[in-house]
Amino acid sequence: MTKKALEEVLEKKVEPVIEEAMKKFLGIRISEIKGEISDKILNSPLLGLNIDFNLPFKEAKKKFKKAFLQKLLQTHHGNISEVARLTGVDRRSIHRLVEKKKSQKIRKDLLKPYYLKQKEVEGIIENVLDSYKSIIREEKIDNFYEATPEISKNIVDELPDLDLNLKEAEEEFEKIYLLRKLGENNNDLTITSQKIKLRYETLIRKLKKLEI
């Protein structure tokens, strides 16, 4: 599914879920809350995929690539040929990245990406609510917080997977990882390059390519 198509899904299916939750738990509808949650979901193409920010850049990227392929295998019922076709990665490379014993138990682990996606949507909702604590009665916002597992499940049930090939997914990973690390190091490029074990020149080149 394209990003434009996802926008339509958010407008027609997800935003009504948010509106209903606001009416039920807050007693009012606040369009800004609905808009912020939708925007954050729209701009989170890697929902359901963990990024290990504790690892250096290359190790974190390798781990992400493996997780991305595993997720595709889970959502395509362990069909390595189909995943190879979708990502442009040859079958042998997928076999090398994903251990055979794990690919054999894919069908038993189909709910994991769903769970991770739901937890991330929960985080998005809570993050948005945090900025409205001062204008919404405490008891009402607490009710909303308590209901976030239910609300996030209802949202995820409506969300399709945004189709990304491996190159697009890796670019999203790099953008998220590098922005996080730059923030941790006060945007100091020299310190960041040292901390993530990436040559300074390579870091500069990636930042320009990603338009960061």
Buried (B, 14 or more C-beta within 10 A) or exposed (E): EEEEEBEEBBEEBBBEBBBEBBEEBBEEEBEEBBEBBBEBBBEBBBBBBEBEEEBEBEEBBEBBBBBBBBBBBBBBEBBBEBBBEBBEBEEEBBEEBBEEEBBEEBEEEEEBBBEBBBBBBBBBBEEBBEEBEEEBEEEBBBBBBEBBBEBBBBBBEBBEBBEBEBEEBBBBBBBBBBBEBBEBBEEEEEBBBEBBEBEEEEBEEBBEEEEE
